[in-house]
C-alpha cells in the first residue's frame, strides 16, 4: 500500500463511522489517524502535521467548529471537510466562512467522500504550487516584470542580461500583447545607460509629418503652426535608450533619416540646416514580418539589417501555457492585493483559451474579473463570457415562473450595476472604467447617459 498520498485525520465520535472512514481512505493510499472527539483531535493536530482533517460537527468536548478554528490557527494550510447528520443552511454557511473546504451531510455515499477528498488534495497541491511559484518570482521566473517559467521564457531571461550590456541595436518581435515594451525596458534598466532617459514612441500612432517632428524635432517656421523650435525625442534620449515600437509601420520616407542616425549618430531637425549629434542606443519592436515588408518594398532592407543586429523573439502565450498560472497569480496580486484567489476549475478554463491578445488580454480579463467578482474565490461562472463561452451561473438569476419575467429590465440592471462598480473601482476615472469593461470611451459614456449615472 502506498501511504505517500497524504496524511488525514478523521475526527468522529461514532466508532463505526470512524472505522469506515479509516478503512476507506487507507484503501485509497492515505495515511489515516483517528480521534473519537474534538479535544482528542485538537491534541493530535497540535503534535502532528495533517494535510486534511475530516471532522464531525456535533461531538462531546469540542464541536467541529472549535476543531475548525483550532486547525486554522495551528496549521493554516491544512484542508478541512465538515461532516454532520444535522445539517442546516446556517451551519454550512458558518463552516465556509470559517474556512472549511466542503460540508457533507450524513449519510454520504462512498464515492462522494472519495471524490471530495481527491478534489481537496488537488486544491491543496495547486495552492502549494502557486505559493512556490510566488517565492520564485524574484529569481528565475521574473525579470523586470517579465514573468514565465517555460523554456522559451527562461531562454529570454538568459539572453536579456547578455544583450543589455552592449550598445547593439535589438529588434524585438512578437504578437501584440506579448510584452515587447517590457523586454525593451528590461534591456535599458540592466544596461550601463540605466541612469539616463528611456524614451519610447509608437510609430503607428502618428501621421508621417508629426512622427518626423516627434522623433527629430523641428525649427521655428518649419511648417504651419511651428511657432517655436522643438527638440525631438532623439535629443531627449541622448546618452540613453530610444525604443521605437511598431517599427514596421514607419513610413518609407522617414526610414532613410533613421538609418543615418544609426550609422553615424547625426540628424537634422525638420526645417533645420545644421547636424545634431547624439549617442543613443536604439531598440525597436514589431508584430509584423519585416522581411515580408522588405520583399514588398515598404521597408528598407539596409535598415532592417541595421536594426536586427540582435533579434529577440517573444513567443505567444498559447505556445507557453505553463506560464499562465504564474501570470494569473501575479495579476491577482496586482489587482486584489492577494485578497482574491482562483479555483482550479476557473484556472483550467483560462489554460484552455487561445489568448489571441496574449498576456495583455489575460491581464485585462483578470482585472475585470477582480472588479466584478464580490467573492474571495473566483469560480468559472465569475469569468467573462468570452472565456466561459457565454455560460453563467443560473442560481444568481431570477427563477423562471409561469408568469413572464422582464428580461430587458433584468439585463439593464446588470449593465447598470457593472457601470457603477467600474466607476467606483477606478475612482470615477471614466477612461479607466471603460477599459475595465472592455468598452470604448464613447460607448461607456453613452451608457452612463442612458442610465442617468453621474
N, C-alpha and C positions, 0 to 999 in steps of 0.2 A: 504493500500500500504506500502511495506517495503522499507523505504528510507535509509537503512543501508548499501547498497551495495557499496556506494562511492559517492563522490561529483564531478560533472562535470561542467565545464564552456564552453559554446558554444558561440564563437565569430563569428558573421555572419552579414554582412550589409544588406542582403536581408531578409526582415521581414518574408516572407512566409517560407523560408528555415530555419530561426531561430526558428520559431514556430514548424515546423515539427520535428526538432531535439529535441526540448524540450519535445514535446508530446511523441515521440518515446522512448526516453531514460527514461522519468519518468514512462512509462508503463513497462519498464524493471526493475524498482525498484531503479533507481538512483536519487539523489538529484541534480537537474539541475538549474544552473544560466545562464543567457544570457547577452550578450553585443552586441551593434549594430555597434561598430567599434573597432579598435585596441587600441586606447587610453583609452576608457572605460573599455576594457578588462584588460589592464595593471593595471589600478586603482583597479579593483576588485582583481586581483592577489596579489597586494601589501597589501591588507587588509583582505584577506581570504586564507584559505588553500584548494586547489583543488587536487584531485587525478589525474584528467585527464582534459586536455584542448583540445578542438576541435576548430581549427581556420581556417577561410578562409585566403587566401594569399593576394588577391587583394582587399584592403579596403582603405577608406579615413583615414587620420590622421596618423596611423601607420599600416604598412602592416603586413602580417603574419610572415615574417622573423624577424621583430622587436619584435613582440609578443614572438616568439620562443626564441630570445636572452634574453629577459627580464625574461621569465619563468625560463630558465636555470640559470640565475643569482640570482633570488629571491627564487626559490623553485626547486632545482636540482632534487628532487625525483618525481616531477610531470611529468606524461607522456603526450606527445604532439602528436596530429594527425593533419596533414595539409590537407586542402580541397581546391580545386580550379577548376574553369571552363576553365582555360587557362594553362593546364599542359604541361610542356616540360621536356625532359630528364634532362636538365641542372638544372632546378629548383628542380626537385626531388632529384638529387644528392646533391645539396646545402642544402636542408632540412635535409637529412640524416646526412650530415657532421656536421650540427649544433646541431644534437641530437634528431631529430624527430623520433618518433616510427614508423610512417607509413605516406604514402602520397596517397590521394584518389582524383580521378578525378570526377568532376560533369558531368552528373548526375550519382548518385550512387544508388544502389539498397538498399532497407530497410534491407534485410537480410545481405547484405555486411557490412553495418555500424554496425549492431548488432554484427556480428562475430568479426570485428576488435576491437570494444570496449571491448568485452568479453576477447579476447586474450591480449589486452593491460592491463587489470586488472589482468589477470593471471600472466603476466610478472612482474608487479609491486609487486604482492604478493610474487612471488618467490624471487625477489630481496630483499624484506624486510626480508623474512625468512632467506636467506643466510647471510644478514647483522647481523641479530640477532644471528645466529649460530656462526658467526665470533667473536662477542662480548663475547660469552660464551666459546671460545676456552680455555681461561686461567683458567676456573673454572671446571665445572663438565664434560665438553666434551673433556678434554685434560689432559694428564699426561705423561710428558717426551716424547712428540711426538707421543703418542698413542692417536688416535682420534676416537671418536664414541659417539653416543647418545642412541644406542639401549640398551635394558635392560641387555643383556649379557655383553656389554662393561661397563655399569655402575656398574655391579656387580664386574667386573675385577678391576675397579678403586677403589672400596671399599676394595677389597682384598689386592691389592699390598702394600699399606702403612702398613697394619697389618703384613703381611709376611716379609716386608723389615726389620723390627726392630729385627728379630730373626736371629739365626745362622743356622736354619734348612735348609736342602737341599730341593731344589724345582725342580720338573720335569715339564717342560712346554711342553705341547703337542698341536699340531695343524698342519694343512696342510702347505706345502711350501708357503711362501709369506704372511703368516698371521701376521707376526711381532713378532716372538718369541724372537729374539735378542733385540728388543726394550723393551719387558717386562723384560728381564734379566737386561738390562741397567738401567731400572727404579728401579728395586729391589736393585741394587747396589747404585744408586745415592740417594736413600731415606734411606739408611742403615747407621749405625754408621761407616761403612768401606768406606764411600764415598770419603774420602781423600786419600785412598790407591789405588793400581792398580786394574783396571778391565781388566782382561786378557781373551781373547777368543780364541778358536780353533775349527775348524770344523773337526770332526773325520772322515768324509767321504772323505776328500781331501788328506789324507796322506796314503802311504803304511804302513803296520804294523810296520816294523822296524823303519821307520822315525817318525811315530807317537809316539812310545815309547820314542825315543830320544827327541822329541819336548816337551813332557809332563814332563818327569822325568830327562832329561839331560843325559850326558854320561861323562865317564872319558877318558883321553887320552889313545889311543891304544885299546879302547873297540871294535872297528871294523875297517875295511879298510876305510881309509880316516879320521879317528878320530885323527887328528894331535894334538889336544889340548882339554882339558876338557871344557865342556859347561854346564851351568846351564839350567835346564828345566823350563817350564812355571809355574810349581807349586812353584818353588823358587821365580820366578818373582812376583807371586801373593801372596806371604806371607803377612799376615795381611789384604789382600784384598779379591777379589772375582774372582773365576775362572769359566768361562762359557764354558761348553762342548756342542757344537752344534752337532746335529745329533748323539747323544749318541748311538742310536740303531745300528750304523754302526761300533762301536768299536769292534775290533777283540776279540774273546773269551779269547785269551792268555793274553791280557792286562787287562781284567776285574778284575782279582784277585788282581792285583797290585793297581788298582784304589780303590777297596774295602778296601784294607789295609789302604790307606791314609784316607778314610772316617771314618774308625773305630778308628784309633789311631794317625792319623796325621803324619805318618812316611813312608818313601820310600827310595829306593836306586837308584842312577844313574845307567844307563846301564854300566855294567862292574865294578861297584863300590862294595866296601865291607863294607862301613860304612853307618849307617842310617842317614837320614836328616829329621829333624822335622820342620813342617810348621803349621801355623794357617791360614787356607784358607776356605772360605765358597764356596761350590760347587753348582752351578746352572747348570742344563742340559736341553736339549730340543730334541724333536724328532717329526718327521712326520710319524713315524711307530707305529703300535700297539705293544708295548713292551711285553705285556702279550702273544701275539701270538709268538713272538720271544723266550720267555721263554719256551712256550709249545713245540716249535720246537727244543729246545736245543742250540740255538745260542746266548742266553743271560742268564746270571746267575740270578736265582730267588732271591738270597740273595742280590745281587747288586741292582736289581730293587727296592726292598722294602727299601733299604738304600737310594736310590736316590729319591724315591717317597714319602718322608715324607709329603711334601705339594704339592699336584697336582694342576696345573693351566692349564686350557684348554682354548684355543683361538678359537672361532667359525669361520668357513669360511665366506668369505664376502657374499656369496649367501644366508646365513642364517641371515644376518643383513643388508639388502639392504637399510634400513633407514639411514645407516651411509654413503652411497655413496655420496649424495650431499655435506656433510660436508668434506669428503675426497677430492672430486673434487675441492672444493673451496680452500682447503689447498694446493693442488698440483699446482693449477693455480697460487696461490700467490707465491709459491716456485719457479716456473719456469718462471713466467712472471712479477713478482713484482706487481701483481694486475692490469696489463695493459690489460690483456685478460680476457673476460668473456665467459660464455657459455649460449647458447639459451636453453629455456625449452625443445624444441624438441630434441636437442642433449643430454641433461641430461636424458631425458626419455629413449633414446636408451641405455645409459650407465646403467641405472637402470634395464634394461631388460636382461642384459648379465649374463651368468652363472659364469664368473670370476673364471675359474679353477686355475689361477695363483694368485688369491686373491688380497690383497692390492698392492703387488709388481707389478702385471700385470696392475692394474689400474694406478698406478703411471707412469709406462713406457708408457702407452697409452697417458696420459695427457702430459708427457714430449715431446713425439714425435709429438703430435698434435700442441702444442705450437710452436715447432721448425718449422714445415712445414706450419702452417697457417699464412698468411700475413694480417689477419684481426683482429679487436679487439673483435669480437664476433664469437665464434665457433658455426658453424651450423652443422647439421647432415652430410652433404656432406664433411665436413672437417675432420671427424673422419676416422681412418684407416678402410680398407676393412673388417678386421675380426670383426669389430663392426657393420658396416652397411650391412654386407652380400655381399660385393663386389659392392654395389651401388655407383654411382658417380653423380656429377652434370654435366650433358651433356653440359650446356651452356659454360663451360670453355674449352671444347674440340673443335677441328676444325669441321666445318659443313661438313656433307656428301653431296657431289655433284654428278653429273652424272659421272664425271671422278673419277678414283680411288685415294685414299689418300695413303700415305706411312706410314702405321700403325707402322711398325717396327721402322722407323725413329722417329715417334712421341713418342713411348714408350721409346726409348733410350734417347731422350732429357729430358723426365720427370725424368727418373732414374738419369741422369747426374745432373740435377738441384737439386735433393734431396741430392745427394752426396756432392755437393758444399755447400748447405745450412747447412748440418750436420757438415762439416769441419769448417765452419765459426762459427757456434754456439758453437762448442767445442774448439775453439781457436786452431784448427789444431791438436787436440789430437785424433789420429785415433781410438784408442780403445773406447773412449767415443762416437765418431761419429758413429762407428759401432753399439754400444749398442743402441743409439737413433733410429737407423733404423731397429733394430731387426735382425741384421746380425752378423755372426761370423766375427772375425777379418780377417781370411783368405779370406772369401767371399768378405768382404769390400775391402781388398787390391787388390783382383783380378779385381774388378770393376773399381778401380782407374787406374789400369794399362790398362784396356780395353779402357777407355776413355781418357787416357793420362792426367789425373788430377794430378798435382804436388803441 
